[in-house]
Amino acid sequence: MTSFILYPLAFLVLLGVLVVIHEFGHFAVARLCGVKVLRFSVGFGRVLWKRRLGKDQTELTLCAIPLGGYVRMVDEREVDEGERIAPEDLPRAFNRQGVGARSAIVAAGPMANFLLAVLIYWLMFMVGSDALLPVLGTPDAETPAAAAGIANGDRVLAVDGEVVATLEDFHLRLMRQASLYKRVELEVVDRQQVTHTRVLDTRQLDEKAWEGNPLDILGLRLYQLPVAPVVGEVMPDLPGAKAGLRSGDRVLSVDGIAVQSWGAFVDVVRRSPEKTLRVVITRAGQEIPVSLTPEKNGRIGRIGAGVSADEMEKVKAAFDELHAVVRYGPIDAAKKATIATIVQTALTVRMMGKMFTGKFSWRNLSGPITIADYAGKTAKIGLDAYLKFMAIVSLCLGIFNLLPIPVLDGGHLLYHALELIKGSPVSEKAMEVGQKIGLSLLATLMVFAFFNDFSRLLTPLFNG
């Protein structure tokens, strides 16, 4: 399937599932509380399809604008001009329910999103997946990882006492702890099977670090496979070919520093766009100096050369050793799914808090364009990656809807809390003012999100 079809399709499926689940949460609890539901809508605007279902003849609709949905219930405050509520439906009106019932109905949407994330994680942990082991590579000099003494081949066993089995577990746990800006203890086992405790100082991270990859700032890299720096295919008309590199050349050093592996050579090239490198190679037993200037490709350098086929076979064999199929029974999978959801939620809430307090840049806010892009990319990778992304977006949707902003579910819960405190419902005038404020805040957030989306799209174009 081409990207032209895959990306929008993946986005629409993602959005459709999340909206249906969210609105079904409201719908199901409303029915349990005896409230009559008039319409269950997926999308806004012009109705494309509709059908009436159930004893209450609830109208199920699919609308033209897919960015959301709503559940319309019988409510005396929301009666269109010329309409009237049948006397027998008045006891089933939303506004006539107790504060507890109304709060449960409002909170059910975000809760459904959290439960969806748990369900996705649970299924994935039971089915199992081919996961990378948390084996680290040689860190860059003068980074926290280098200062901690992390060496190539160290496998992480635990982060601050919590056992991690996969690279994803390690990243998630580490990011959670790093967001606290403190020292993090890593329990690792080296290639000689000796266990060590490495103390990683994350205090030098600042808000700018989170705009890129904070793991790079910390100096954490994947295990560098023992692949000799031997050149394979050299693409014509690119810097490698122009510098005279040939298949079979072995790289000895770059700018006077010995190169031990292909990965180390690639790292230097990627960090050196448009910078001339003094490379020494060996060919037919002779050492030959070469001036190599990687071209700029986005933010990194490239030369258009790959590792040799023989070394690639070694890579495949070594790479297999870094993988493991991780699978759990139903109970263990449920526990792990719940923990993964809680950890991801806590990390997201903490990041949102830092954003609102100015400690985390608003440039990290993403909108529909970025979400659509990642939906397509993860779908292209496979179902496993796509479902993981769906779980994360579902969590973010649930958290966002619980923000105490009028017009969001969290805003309605705030009104209910005030009603409990003052002993009577919030006045319609106050709710009207709150709605205007809420819409203004949402509009502002959307402007930021779309600006960031377009910035991410356009920046690589202007950077070459």
FITOR-102988 format. One record per residue: residue in three letters; x, y, z of N, C-alpha, C in turn. Coordinates in steps of 0.2 Angstrom, whole numbers, plus 5000, padded with zeros to 4 digits. Layout:
# FITOR-102988
ALAXYZXYZXYZ...
//
This chain:
# FITOR-102988
MET500449945000500050005000500450065000THR500350114996500750174995500650225001SER501150265002501050315008500550355007PHE500350375001499850414999499150395002ILE499050325002498450295004498550275012LEU499150245013499250225020499250275026TYR499550335025499550385030498850415032PRO498450435027497750455029497350405032LEU497450345029497050285031497150265039ALA497850265040498050255047497850305052PHE497850365050497650425054496850415055LEU496450405050495750395051495550345055VAL495850285054495750225058495950245066LEU496450275067496750295074496150335077LEU496050395073495550435076494850405077GLY494650365072493950335073493950295079VAL494450255080494450205086494450245092LEU494850295093494950335099494250375100VAL493950405095493350445096492750395098VAL492750345095492150295096492250265103ILE492850255105492950225112492750275117HIS493050345116492950395121492150405122GLU491850415116491150435116490650375119PHE490950315117490550255120490650255128GLY491150275131491250285138490650325141HIS490550385138490050435140489350395139PHE489250365133488650335131488450275136ALA488950235137488750175141488550195149VAL488950245151488850265158488150305159ALA488050345154487350375153486850325154ARG486850275150486350225149486250195156LEU486850175159486850145166486450185171CYS486550255170486250295175485550315173GLY485250285168484650305166484450365162VAL485050395160484950455156484750435148LYS484350465145484150455138484650485134VAL484950445129485350475124485050485117LEU485050545115484750565109485150545102ARG485850565103486250555097486950535099PHE487250485096487950465096488250485090SER488750535090488950555084489750545083VAL489950525078490650515076490850575071GLY491150625073491350685069490850735070PHE490950795067490550855067490350875060GLY489850925060489650955053489150915050ARG489150915043488650885039488650805040VAL488050785041487950715042487950675036LEU488450625036488550585030488150515030TRP488050495036487650435037487350435044LYS486750405044486350395051485950335051ARG485850315057485350265059485050265066ARG484450245067484150245074484250175076LEU484450165083484450105086484250105093GLY483950045095483750035102483150055104LYS482950045110482250065113482150135112ASP482650175114482650245114482750285107GLN482850235102482950265095483450315095THR484050295098484650345098484850345091GLU485050405089485250425082486050415082LEU486250365078486950355077487150385070THR487650435071487850475065488550475063LEU488750475057489450485055489450555051CYS489850595053489850665050490550685047ALA490450735043491050755038491650765041ILE491650805047492350825050492550775055PRO493050735054493150675059493550695065LEU493650755067494150775072493750775079GLY493450725081493050715087492350685086GLY491950695091491350675091490950695098TYR490350675099489950695104489350645106VAL489150645112488550615114488050665116ARG487450665113486950715115486450685119MET486350705125485850675130485250725131VAL484650695133484150745135484350785141ASP484350855140484550905144484150965144GLU483850985149483351045149483751115147ARG484351115148484751175147484951175139GLU484851125136485151115129484551095124VAL483951135124483451125120483351175115ASP483351145108483351195103482651235103GLU482651295099482051335099481551295095GLY480951295098480351255095480351185098GLU480851165101480851095104480551095111ARG480251035113480151025120480250955122ILE480450945128480550875131479950845133ALA479850785131479250745133479250735140PRO478650745144478550745151478850675154GLU478750615150479050555153479850555152ASP480150595148480850595148481250645153LEU480850685156481150735161481550705166PRO481250645169481650615174482350585172ARG482350575165482950545162483450595159ALA483250665161483750715158484350715162PHE484850735159485550735162485550785167ASN485250845166485350895171484950885178ARG484550835178484150815184484450755188GLN485050735185485350675189485750715195GLY485950665200486450695205487150705202VAL487450745207488150765205488550705203GLY488550655207488850595207488750555200ALA488150555198487950525191488250565186ARG488150625186488350675181489150675180SER489450665186490250665186490450605183ALA490050545184490250475182490250475174ILE489650505172489550515164490050555161VAL490250605164490750655161491450615161ALA491650585166492250555167492350495163ALA491850465161491850395158492150405151GLY492150455148492550465141493250455142PRO493550495146494250495147494450425150MET494050395155494250335158494250275152ALA493750285147493750235142494450235138ASN494750295137495350305134495950265137PHE495850275144496450245148496350165148LEU495650145148495550075148495750045141LEU495650085136495850055129496650045129ALA497050095132497750085132497950025136VAL497650015142497749955146497649895142LEU497049895138496849835134497349815129ILE497549875125498049865120498749835123TYR498949865128499549835131499449765133TRP498949755136498749685139498849635133LEU498449645128498449605122499149595119MET499549645119500249645116500649605120PHE500649615127501049575131500849505131MET500249485130500049415130500249385123VAL500149415118500349395111501049385111GLY501449435114502149435113502449475107SER503049495108503349535102504049525102ASP504349535097505049525096505349595098ALA505749595104505949655107506749655107LEU506949715107507649735108507849725115LEU508449695117508649695124508949765125PRO508949785132509249855133510049845134VAL510349835128511149835128511349895126LEU511849935129512049995128512749995124GLY512850055120513450055117513950105120THR514550115117515050165120514750235119PRO514750265125514450335125514950385122ASP514750445120515150495118515550525124ALA516150545123516550575128516250635131GLU516350645138516050705141515350715141THR515050655142514250655143514150615149PRO513550625152513350595159513450515158ALA513350485153513450415152514150395152ALA514650435149515350415150515550425157ALA515350485160515550495167515250435172ALA514750405170514450355174514850285173GLY515250285168515650225167515350175162ILE514850195159514450145154514950125149ALA514950055147515350035142514949995137ASN515349985131514949955125514849885127GLY514149865127513949795129513649785135ASP513649845139513349845146512549825145ARG512249775148511549765147511249795154VAL510749835153510349865159509849815162LEU509949795168509549755172508949785175ALA509149845178508649885182508749955182VAL508250005183508350075183508050095190ASP508450125194508250145201507850085204GLY508150025204507849965207507249935203GLU507049955198506449925194506749885188VAL506549825188506849775183506549795176VAL507049805171506849815164507049755160ALA506549735156506749675152506849685144THR506649745142506749765135507049835134LEU507249855128507449925127506949975128GLU506249955126505749995127505550015135ASP505649955139505549965146506050015149PHE506650005146507250045149507150115147HIS506950135141506850205139506250235143LEU505750195144505150225147505250235154ARG505650195158505750205165506350255166LEU506850255161507350305162507050375160MET506650385155506350455154505950475160ARG505550435163505150455169505650475174GLN506150445176506650465181507050525179ALA507150525172507550585170507150655170SER506550645170506050705170506050735177LEU506350705182506350725189507050765190TYR507450765185508150795185508550775191LYS508750715191509050685197509550635195ARG509950605200510350555198509950485198VAL510150445192509750385191510250325192GLU510050275196510550215196510350165191LEU510850145187510750085183511150025185GLU510749975186511049915187511249875180VAL511849865179512049835172512449775173VAL512449735168512949675168513349685162ASP514049685163514449695157514649625153ARG515049635148515149575144515449515147GLN515849525153516149475157515649445162GLN514949465162514449445166514549465173VAL514949525174515049555181514449615181THR514149615187513649665188513949725191HIS513649785189513949845191513349895193THR513449945197512950005197513250065194ARG512950095189513150155186512650205188VAL512950265190512550315192512550375187LEU511950385184511850425178511550495181ASP511950545179511750615182511350645176THR510650655177510250685172510050755174ARG510450785179510250855181510450905176GLN510850895171511050945166510550945160LEU510050905160509550905155509150975156ASP508951005151508551065152507951055147GLU507551105146506951105142507151095135LYS507751125132507851115125508051045124ALA508351005129508550935128507950895126TRP507350915128506750875127506450885120GLU506750935116506450955110506750905105GLY507350875106507650825102507650755105ASN508150725106508150665110508650665116PRO508350675122508650675128509150625129LEU509050565126509550505127510250525124ASP510150565118510850585115511150635119ILE510850675123511150725127511550685133LEU511150635135511450595141512050555138GLY512150545132512650505129512450425128LEU511850415129511650345129511550315122ARG511850265120511850245113511650165113LEU511450145108511350065107512050035106TYR512049975108512649925108512849935101GLN513549945100513849955093514049885092LEU513749855087513949785085514649775082PRO514949725083515649715081515749705074VAL515649765070515649765063516249805061ALA516749775057517349805055517149865050PRO517549915050517349975046517649965038VAL517349915035517449895028516949925024VAL517149965019516649995014516349935009GLY515749935008515349895003515249934997GLU514549944996514349984990514450054991VAL514650084986514750164986514350194980MET513850234982513350264978513750314973PRO513650314967513950364963513650434964ASP514150484963513950554963513750584970LEU513950544975513950564982514650574985PRO514650604991515350624994515850564994GLY515550504996516050444996516350434990ALA515950424984516250414978516650474975LYS516450534977516850594975517550594978ALA517550564984518250564988518650504986GLY518350464982518750404979518750344983LEU518250334988518150274992517950214987ARG518150154988517950104984517750044988SER517349994985517149934989517749894991GLY517849874998518349845000518849885004ASP518749955004519249995008519049985015ARG519549985019519449985027519650045030VAL519250075034519350145037519750135043LEU520350165043520850155049520750215054SER520650275052520550335057520250395053VAL519950435058519650495055519850555060ASP520150605056520450655060520950635065GLY521350585064521850555068521650515074ILE520950495074520650455079520550385076ALA520750335079520650265076519950245076VAL519750215071519050195070519050115071GLN518650095076518650025078518049985074SER517550025073516949985070516650025065TRP516149995061515750035056515350085059GLY515050065065514550105069514950175071ALA515550165073515950225075516050275069PHE516150245064516350285058515650315056VAL515150285056514450315054514250375059ASP514450365065514250415070514650475069VAL515350475067515750525065515450565059VAL515250525054514950555048514350595049ARG513850565053513250595055513350655058ARG513850665062513950725066514350775063SER514450765056514950805053514650835046PRO514050855046513850875039514250935037GLU514450935030514750995027515451005031LYS515750965034516350975037516850925034THR517450945032517950905029518350865034LEU518250795033518650745037519250725034ARG519750715038520350685036520350605038VAL520250565032520150495033520750455031VAL520950405034521450365032521150295031ILE521250265025520950205023521550155021THR521450095021521950045019521650005013ARG522050005007521849975001522349934998ALA522249864997522849824995523449834999GLY523349835005523949835010524249905010GLN524049955007524350025007523850075011GLU524150115015523750165018523650225014ILE523050255013522950305008522550365012PRO522750425012522350475015521850505010VAL521250515013520650535009520350595013SER520150645009519750705011519050695010LEU518650685015517950675014517450725017THR517050755014516550805016515850775016PRO515550755021514850725021514350785019GLU513850765015513350815013512850815018LYS512450875018511950885024511350855021ASN511050805025510450775024509950785030GLY509550835030509150855036509650895041ARG509750855047510250885052510850845052ILE510950795048511450745049511850745042GLY512450715043512950705037512850635034ARG512950635027512950565024513450565018ILE513750505017514250505011514050455006GLY513550415007513250375001513650315001ALA513850285007514250225007513950175012GLY513950105010513750065015514250015017VAL514149975022514549925025514549865020SER515149825020515249775015514749715017ALA514549675012514049625012514349565018ASP514949555018515249505023515149535030GLU515249595031515149625037514349625039MET513949635034513249635035512949565038GLU513249515035513049445038513249445045LYS513849475047514049475054513549515058VAL513349565055512849615059512149575060LYS511949535055511349505056511349445062ALA511949415062512049365067512049395074ALA512449445074512549485081511849515083PHE511549545078510849575079510349525082ASP510349465080509849415082509949405090GLU510649405092510749395099510549455104LEU510349515101510049565104509349565105HIS509049515102508249515102508049455106ALA507449465109507149415113506349425112VAL506049365111505249365111505049375118VAL504649425120504449435126503649425126ARG503449375131502749355131502549345138TYR501949365140501749355147501049315147GLY500949285153500249255154499749305155PRO499049295155498549345156498649385162ILE498749355168498849395174499449435174ASP500049415173500649455172500549505167ALA500249485161500149535156499749595158ALA499149575162498749635165499149675170LYS499549645174499949685179500349735175LYS500749705170501249745166500849795162ALA500249785159499949835155499649885160THR499449875166499249925171499849975173ILE500449935174501049975176501250025170ALA501249995164501450035158501050095157THR500350085158499850135157499950195163ILE500150175169500250215174500850255173VAL501350225171502050255170501950305164GLN501650285159501650325153501150385155THR500650375159500250435161500550485165ALA500950455170501350495175501850545171LEU502150505166502650545162502350605158THR501750585155501450635151501150695155VAL500850675161500650725165501150775168ARG501750745169502350785172502550825166MET502550805160502850845154502350905153MET501650885153501150935153501250995158GLY501350965164501451015170502051065169LYS502651035166503251075165503051125159MET502651105154502451145149502151205151PHE501651195156501251255158501651295163THR502151265166502551305171503151345167GLY503251325161503751355157504451315157LYS504451255160505051215161505151175155PHE504651165151504651125145504351165139SER504751165134504551205128503851185125TRP503451235123502851225119502951205112ARG503551205110503751175103503651095103ASN503551065109503450995109502750975108LEU502251025108501551015107501450995100SER501050945099500950915093500250925091GLY500050925084499350935082499250875077PRO498650875074498450825070498950805064ILE499250855061499750835056500250795058THR500550805064501150765067500850695069ILE500250695072499950635074499850585067ALA499550625062499450585056500050555053ASP500650595053501250575051501550515055TYR501450515061501750455065501250395065ALA500550415064500150355063500350315056GLY500550355051500750325045501350285045LYS501850315049502550285050502450225054THR502150225059502050165063501650115060ALA501150125056500750075052501250045047LYS501750085044502150065039502650015042ILE502850025049503249975052502949915054GLY502349915056501949855057501449865063LEU500949815064500449815068500649835075ASP501149805077501449805084501549885086ALA501949915081502149985082501550035082TYR501050015077500450055076500050055083LEU499949995086499549985092499850015098LYS500550015098500850055103500750125103PHE500750155097500650225096499950245097MET499450195095498750205097498650215105ALA498950165108498950165116499150235119ILE499750265116500050325119499550385117VAL499250385111498850435109498150435113SER497950375114497350365118497450395125LEU498050375128498150405135498250485135CYS498550505130498550585129497950615128LEU497450585124496750605123496450605130GLY496450555134496150545140496350605145ILE497050615145497350665150497150735148PHE497150745141496950815139496250825140ASN495850785140495150795141494950805148LEU495450785153495350795160495550865162LEU495950895158496150965160495551005162PRO495651045167495051085170494951145165ILE494851135159494651195154493951185152PRO493551235153492851235151492751215144VAL492251175142492051135136492451075136LEU492951055140493250995140492850955146ASP492950885146492650845151492950875158GLY493550885159493850915165493550975167GLY493351025162492951085164492251065167HIS491951015165491251005167491350975174LEU491950935175492050905182492250955187LEU492551015184492651065189492051105191TYR491551115186490851135188490551095193HIS490651035193490250985197490650995204ALA491250995204491651005211491351075214LEU491351125210491051195213490351185215GLU489951145212489251135214489251105221LEU489651055222489751015228489951065234ILE490351115232490651155237490151205239LYS489751235234489351295235488551265237GLY488451205235487851175237487251185231SER487451215226486951225220487351235214PRO487051215208487351215202487651285200VAL488251285196488551345194488051375189SER487951445189487451485186487651475178GLU487051475174487151475167487551535164LYS487551595167487951645165488751635166ALA488851605172489551585173489851535169MET489351485167489551425162489651455155GLU489251505153489351535147489951575146VAL490151615152490851645152491351595151GLY491351545155491851485155491951455149GLN491351445145491351415139491751455134LYS491651525134492051575130492751565131ILE492951565138493651565140493951495137GLY493551445138493851375136493951375129LEU493451395125493551395118494151435116SER494251495119494851535117495551495119LEU495551465125496151425127496251365122LEU495751335120495751285115496051305108ALA495751365106495951395100496751415100THR496951435106497651455106498051395106LEU497851335109498251275109498251245102MET497751255099497751225092498151265087VAL498251335088498651375084499351355086PHE499551345092500251325094500351255091ALA499851205091499951145088500051145081PHE499651175077499751185070500351215068PHE500551265072501251305070501751255071ASN501751215076502351165078502351115072ASP501751095070501651045065501951065058PHE501851125056502051155050502851165051SER503051185057503751205058504151135057ARG503851085059504251015059504250995051LEU503751015048503750995041504151035036LEU504251105038504551145034505351155035THR505551145042506151155044506651105040PRO506551045039507051005035507151025028LEU506551055025506651085018507151145018PHE507051185023507451245023508251235025ASN508251175029508951155031509351115026GLY509051105020509351075015509051005013
//
